């Protein structure tokens, strides 16, 4: 899982902010405070990348600061793919698996939670921390 950074232009307007991502057509959002707008920008970026690109990440746009209007502020917005997936795809899915009967018998005797054991093993195999 990777982290990506995209430049965004934050505009102060009417007591709040709106933000756009150059090169990502239609990726815009707004908020009442800078902090709220940044959080909305992270969410908008994730939604855009998932729905428009299928997680095939486009190169970040090059922004020339002198071409940003005086009410605009360039801010790098981080997109953490793992955190985004945890947030939007957190529901459980049922998996069917096969293990040797002897292993099943020992695990049942030891009161092992199979779902938890599988999750932990997958996260370890994928080098993902909780």
N, C-alpha and C positions, 0 to 999 in steps of 0.2 A: 504494500500500500504506500502511496506516495503523497507528498504535499506539493501543491502547485501555488504559484504566486502570480496574480494578474494585476496590472495597474488599473486603478479606477479613478475617475475624476469626481470629486465631491463638490457640489455646488450649494452655496448657502442662499436660501431664498425664502422669503415670507416667514421668517422665524424658525425654519426647519432646514432640512437638507434633502437633496436628491442626488443620486449617484448613477453614473453610466460607466460601462466598460468598453473602451475603444476596441474595435475589432470583433466584438461579440454583439452583433446586431440584435437589438431588442432586449438586452440584458440591462435593465434599469430598475431602480427601486427608490424608496424615500423613507424618511423618518423625521421625528420631531427633534431629536438631539443627535449630535455626532455619533455617540455611542450606539444609539438605537439604529441609526442609519448604517453604521459599520456592520452590526449584527444582521441587518436585513440584506446588506450587500453580500455577506458570506452565504446566506441562504439562497439569494437570487443566483449567485454564481454556481452553487451546487446544482440547483434546479436546471439552470441553463446547460451546464456541462452534461448532466444526465440525460435530459430530454432532447437537446439539439445535437449532441455529439456522440451519445452512447458511451461516454467516458473515453473517447479518443480526443485527447487534449490538444486543442489548437495552440500554436505558439502565442505567447503574450505579445500584445501590440507594443511597438516602440512609441513612446510619447516624447515629444519635444516640449519641455516645460515652457518655452517662450510662446508656444502656440496655444497654451491653456489660458482661457480668459481670466481676468483679475479676480473674479469671484470663485474660481475653481482651484481645488487643491488635489494634487496627485497623491494617492495613497495606494500602497501595495496591499492587496487583499489576499489572505491565505485561504486556500481550499485544501482541507485535510480529508482525503478520500475515505479513510477508515472511519473517522468521526462522523462524516456525512452519512455513510452507509449504516452505521450503528443507529443514528438518529432516525433515518427514514425507513429503514428495513429491519427494525428491531423485533418484528413478530417471529414467533417460533414456527419452524416448518418440520413436518414429520418425515423421518428418514427410516427406511427399512435396511437392516444390515444383517450379516451373517457372521457368527463367531463359533468356534468349536464348542461343543457341549460341555466339555470339561472346564473350559474357561468360564462359561456361563454359570455352571454350578458353583465354582469357587466365588465368583463375583456376587452371586445371589446370597451365598452363605455369609459373605463379608458386608452385606448391605450396601453394595456399591450403587451409586446413582449413575445409570448408564448414560443418560443425557449429559450430565455434568462431565463424566469421564471422556465422552466423545468430544465435547466442546473444548475441554482442556487439551486433549491430544491434538485436535485440529489447530488450535491457536499456537501450540508449541511447534507443530510441524510447519506452520506458516510464518512463524516468528512474529506473532502478534501478541502484544501485552493487553491485559484487561483494561 
